[in-house]
């Protein structure tokens, strides 16, 4: 259970205890006082969430890419390609120090499809967790609307996963002030003091959604190469302007993911993080373990190859992207800083128009899995 939600429930119980029923010896309060007490102590009625637009699966292939994988050489406990600490690229599906392989955190391929209502992003993994026979990680998608290397939206999903689409374990977060990645993209920023993804757009456990409880979904697709499929509504891109860059990640649920400290190389130094490469003096992996992320793929426009965190887009058998579409105002291929909340609203006007909840001063760290706070 999330720490924030636990705190709210505990507070409700305290309020109810303070306004409890009188003992047998007490004098019965006047009817007016009883009515006031009932109004104060009665928990607010929460309307059940009713879903009306449920994803069925993509019908049109949009983009596909391959990630470095370790399923055939994990016994060497060595990763020579795909892990570049300076560039925020991590290939670390191993435990710290002993380098035990974690196949359900090893991304093999990732792709995006669509239908009339949804985009569907598939994160295809090397295998399932050996102990549970399922997928146990935190998985997610970063969406970079203006291709400047700073993702404005993150969609994160938490176990346990169902083979049917569910919306209850999906969170959509926003970077309202454009500080994800620190002052410089593609290299560490020691002493980073930003707040990363600081706004909640969608979290049904807190009844937060932009007037659409069907915004985001997730399901587990079983198989030899299991996958997590994350679906989200296309209305977030105004007027069909479907141009953006996207990347995916996998992270251990046990150690959690601090969404306020993005990207990892801005909040930990290379020596403390360790390395999966035996040729690196920081080997083995230390504090920054049990994770994998990918380069960023363009959709709806042809990338020129210089976009921060971008994948190679031409002359590569590893990635295929759809042809460029006509410009419809905003989105893909641009550069520049993502600035303040007003800039976020330029990129995602439909989200802002639906008046999402106010951004909390101290947002909860959603992906920390552990015992509830007393």
C-alpha positions in Angstrom: 0.0 0.0 0.0 1.3 3.4 -0.8 2.7 5.5 2.1 0.4 8.5 1.2 -2.7 6.4 1.1 -1.7 4.7 4.4 -1.3 8.1 6.0 -4.8 9.2 4.8 -6.4 6.1 6.2 -4.6 6.4 9.5 -5.8 10.0 9.8 -9.4 8.9 9.1 -9.2 6.3 11.9 -7.8 8.9 14.3 -10.6 11.3 13.5 -13.2 8.6 14.0 -11.7 7.6 17.3 -11.8 11.2 18.5 -15.5 11.5 17.7 -16.5 8.1 18.9 -19.8 7.1 20.7 -20.3 8.0 24.3 -20.0 5.4 27.0 -23.0 3.9 28.9 -22.5 6.2 31.8 -22.3 9.4 29.7 -25.2 11.7 29.3 -26.9 11.6 25.9 -26.0 14.6 23.9 -28.8 16.8 22.4 -30.0 15.8 18.9 -28.4 18.9 17.4 -24.9 17.9 18.8 -25.3 14.3 17.6 -26.1 15.6 14.1 -23.0 17.7 14.1 -20.8 14.9 15.4 -22.2 12.5 12.7 -21.4 15.1 10.0 -17.8 15.4 11.3 -17.0 11.8 11.8 -18.7 10.2 8.9 -16.2 9.2 6.2 -16.9 10.8 2.8 -18.6 8.6 0.3 -16.3 7.6 -2.6 -18.1 6.8 -5.7 -17.0 3.5 -7.3 -15.0 3.9 -10.5 -16.8 2.7 -13.5 -14.8 2.0 -16.7 -16.4 2.6 -20.0 -13.4 2.5 -22.5 -11.4 -0.6 -22.0 -8.4 -1.4 -24.3 -8.5 -4.5 -26.4 -5.1 -4.5 -28.0 -3.3 -2.7 -30.8 -4.3 -3.2 -34.5 -1.6 -1.1 -36.2 2.1 -1.4 -35.8 3.9 1.9 -35.2 7.5 1.4 -34.1 9.7 -1.4 -32.8 13.2 -1.6 -31.3 15.7 -4.0 -29.8 17.6 -3.6 -26.6 20.8 -5.2 -25.4 20.0 -8.5 -23.6 21.9 -10.9 -21.4 19.9 -14.1 -21.6 22.6 -16.0 -23.4 25.7 -14.8 -21.5 24.5 -14.0 -18.0 26.7 -16.7 -16.5 29.7 -14.5 -17.4 28.3 -11.8 -15.0 29.6 -9.2 -17.4 27.9 -6.6 -19.6 30.1 -5.0 -22.3 27.5 -3.2 -24.3 24.5 -1.0 -23.5 25.6 0.4 -20.1 26.8 4.0 -20.4 26.6 5.7 -17.0 27.5 9.1 -18.4 24.6 8.9 -20.9 21.9 7.6 -18.6 21.8 4.2 -20.4 21.7 1.3 -18.0 22.0 -2.4 -18.7 21.9 -3.9 -15.2 19.4 -6.8 -14.8 21.6 -8.2 -12.0 21.7 -8.0 -8.3 24.3 -5.8 -6.6 27.7 -7.3 -5.9 27.0 -11.0 -6.6 25.6 -10.2 -10.1 22.8 -12.8 -10.0 20.8 -12.5 -13.2 17.2 -11.2 -13.2 15.5 -12.2 -16.4 12.2 -10.4 -15.7 14.2 -7.1 -15.6 16.1 -7.7 -18.8 14.4 -5.8 -21.7 14.8 -7.6 -25.0 12.5 -5.7 -27.4 10.0 -2.9 -27.1 7.3 -1.8 -29.5 4.3 0.4 -29.9 1.0 -0.3 -31.6 -2.3 1.6 -31.7 -6.0 1.5 -32.4 -8.6 4.3 -32.5 -8.6 5.0 -28.8 -5.2 3.8 -27.4 -1.5 3.5 -27.8 -0.1 0.2 -26.6 3.5 -0.1 -25.5 5.0 -3.5 -25.1 8.0 -4.2 -23.0 9.3 -7.7 -23.9 11.5 -9.4 -21.4 14.0 -12.2 -21.4 12.0 -14.4 -19.0 10.0 -14.6 -15.8 11.1 -14.4 -12.2 12.5 -17.9 -11.3 10.9 -17.9 -7.9 7.4 -16.8 -8.7 7.0 -17.8 -12.4 5.7 -14.3 -13.2 6.9 -10.7 -13.7 7.8 -9.0 -10.4 9.3 -5.7 -11.5 8.2 -2.1 -11.9 7.9 -1.2 -15.5 7.3 2.1 -17.2 7.3 4.4 -20.2 8.8 7.9 -20.5 7.2 10.3 -23.1 9.3 13.2 -24.4 6.9 15.4 -26.4 9.5 17.8 -27.8 12.4 15.5 -28.3 14.7 17.5 -26.0 15.7 14.6 -23.8 13.5 15.5 -20.9 10.5 13.3 -20.5 7.4 15.3 -19.5 5.3 12.2 -18.7 6.0 8.9 -17.0 3.6 5.9 -17.0 4.6 3.4 -14.3 3.0 0.1 -13.4 3.3 -2.0 -10.2 2.9 -5.7 -9.5 0.8 -7.8 -9.2 -0.1 -8.1 -12.8 -3.1 -9.7 -14.5 -3.5 -11.1 -18.0 -6.5 -8.9 -18.3 -6.1 -5.1 -18.7 -6.4 -3.3 -15.3 -6.1 0.3 -14.4 -5.7 0.1 -10.7 -1.9 -0.4 -10.6 -1.0 2.3 -13.1 0.3 5.7 -12.3 0.9 8.6 -14.7 3.2 11.3 -13.5 4.2 14.7 -14.9 7.3 16.8 -14.7 5.7 20.2 -14.4 8.8 22.3 -14.2 11.1 20.6 -16.8 13.9 19.6 -14.4 14.1 15.9 -15.2 17.6 15.3 -16.3 19.1 18.2 -14.4 20.8 21.2 -16.1 22.4 19.0 -18.8 21.1 16.0 -20.6 23.3 13.1 -21.5 25.7 13.6 -18.6 25.6 13.5 -14.8 24.7 16.6 -12.8 26.3 16.1 -9.4 24.4 17.8 -6.6 21.1 17.7 -8.6 18.4 19.2 -6.3 15.3 19.1 -8.6 12.1 17.2 -7.9 11.9 15.1 -11.1 8.4 13.9 -11.8 6.5 16.1 -9.3 2.9 15.9 -10.4 0.2 13.2 -10.3 -2.0 12.9 -13.4 -3.5 9.5 -12.8 -3.6 7.2 -9.7 -6.9 5.5 -9.1 -5.8 4.4 -5.6 -6.0 8.1 -4.7 -9.0 8.7 -7.0 -6.9 11.0 -9.1 -7.5 11.2 -12.8 -8.1 14.0 -15.4 -11.8 13.3 -15.7 -11.0 10.0 -17.3 -10.6 6.8 -15.2 -9.8 5.0 -18.4 -6.6 6.9 -19.2 -4.0 4.2 -18.5 -4.0 0.4 -18.3 -1.6 -2.6 -18.0 -1.6 -6.3 -18.6 0.8 -9.2 -18.4 1.3 -11.2 -21.6 2.6 -14.7 -20.8 4.9 -16.6 -23.1 8.5 -17.7 -23.6 9.4 -14.0 -23.9 6.8 -12.5 -21.5 5.9 -8.9 -21.7 4.2 -6.0 -20.0 1.7 -4.1 -22.2 0.9 -0.5 -21.1 -2.1 1.2 -22.8 -2.9 4.9 -22.6 -5.5 7.1 -24.3 -4.7 9.0 -27.4 -6.7 12.1 -26.4 -3.6 13.4 -24.5 -2.2 14.4 -27.9 -4.4 17.3 -29.0 -6.0 17.1 -32.4 -4.3 13.8 -33.4 -0.8 15.4 -33.2 0.9 12.1 -32.4 4.5 13.1 -32.5 6.8 12.2 -29.5 9.7 10.2 -28.4 9.4 7.3 -26.0 11.6 4.9 -24.1 10.9 2.1 -21.5 12.5 0.9 -18.3 12.4 -2.0 -15.9 13.3 -1.7 -12.2 13.2 -4.0 -9.1 10.1 -3.5 -7.1 11.9 -4.6 -4.0 14.3 -1.6 -4.1 11.7 0.7 -5.6 12.1 3.7 -7.9 12.4 7.3 -6.7 10.5 9.2 -9.3 11.6 12.6 -7.8 15.2 11.8 -8.6 15.4 11.4 -12.3 17.7 10.5 -13.9 19.7 8.1 -11.8 23.2 9.4 -12.8 22.2 12.8 -11.5 21.7 11.5 -7.9 24.5 8.9 -7.5 28.1 8.9 -8.6 29.7 6.3 -10.8 31.9 4.7 -8.2 28.9 4.2 -5.8 26.7 3.0 -8.6 29.2 0.3 -9.7 29.4 -1.1 -13.2 28.4 -4.4 -14.9 31.5 -4.3 -17.1 34.4 -6.3 -15.9 36.8 -3.9 -17.7 35.4 -1.0 -15.7 37.3 -0.2 -12.4 33.9 0.2 -10.7 32.9 -3.4 -11.3 30.7 -5.0 -10.0 27.3 -3.3 -9.8 26.8 -1.8 -6.4 24.1 0.7 -5.4 22.6 1.1 -8.9 21.4 -2.5 -9.6 18.4 -4.5 -10.8 17.4 -2.1 -13.6 17.4 -1.8 -17.4 16.4 1.1 -19.6 16.4 1.8 -23.4 17.2 4.5 -25.9 14.4 6.7 -27.1 12.3 6.0 -30.2 10.6 8.6 -32.4 6.9 8.2 -33.4 5.1 10.3 -36.0 8.3 12.0 -37.3 11.7 11.0 -38.7 14.4 11.7 -36.1 17.6 13.3 -37.4 19.8 11.2 -35.0 21.0 14.0 -32.7 18.1 13.9 -30.3 19.3 13.4 -26.7 18.9 9.8 -25.5 17.6 8.9 -29.0 18.1 5.5 -30.7 19.9 5.2 -34.1 17.1 5.6 -36.6 18.7 5.0 -40.1 20.9 2.2 -41.3 20.0 0.0 -38.4 18.3 -3.3 -38.4 17.4 -2.9 -34.7 14.8 -0.2 -35.1 11.9 0.6 -37.5 9.9 3.7 -37.3 6.9 4.9 -39.4 7.3 7.6 -42.0 7.1 11.3 -41.1 3.6 12.8 -41.0 2.5 16.3 -41.7 3.0 18.8 -38.9 -0.2 19.5 -36.9 1.2 22.0 -34.5 3.6 21.1 -31.7 5.4 17.9 -30.8 8.2 15.9 -32.3 11.5 16.8 -33.7 12.0 20.0 -31.8 14.5 21.0 -29.2 14.8 23.5 -26.4 14.0 23.5 -22.7 10.7 22.4 -21.3 10.6 25.1 -18.7 7.7 25.8 -16.3 4.2 24.4 -16.0 3.0 26.7 -18.8 5.4 24.9 -21.1 4.1 21.5 -20.0 0.6 22.7 -20.8 1.7 23.7 -24.3 2.9 20.2 -24.8 -0.1 18.5 -23.2 -2.9 21.0 -23.5 -5.6 18.4 -23.2 -4.4 17.2 -19.9 -4.2 20.8 -18.5 -7.7 21.6 -19.9 -9.1 18.7 -17.9 -7.8 20.4 -14.7 -5.8 17.6 -13.1 -5.4 17.8 -9.3 -3.0 20.4 -7.9 0.6 19.3 -7.8 1.5 18.3 -4.2 4.2 20.2 -2.4 5.9 17.0 -1.4 4.8 14.2 -3.7 4.8 10.6 -2.4 7.5 8.3 -3.7 5.0 6.0 -5.5 7.3 3.1 -6.3 8.7 2.2 -2.9 7.3 -1.2 -2.0 7.5 -2.1 1.6 5.6 -2.3 4.9 2.9 0.3 5.5 3.9 3.3 7.7 2.3 3.1 11.1 
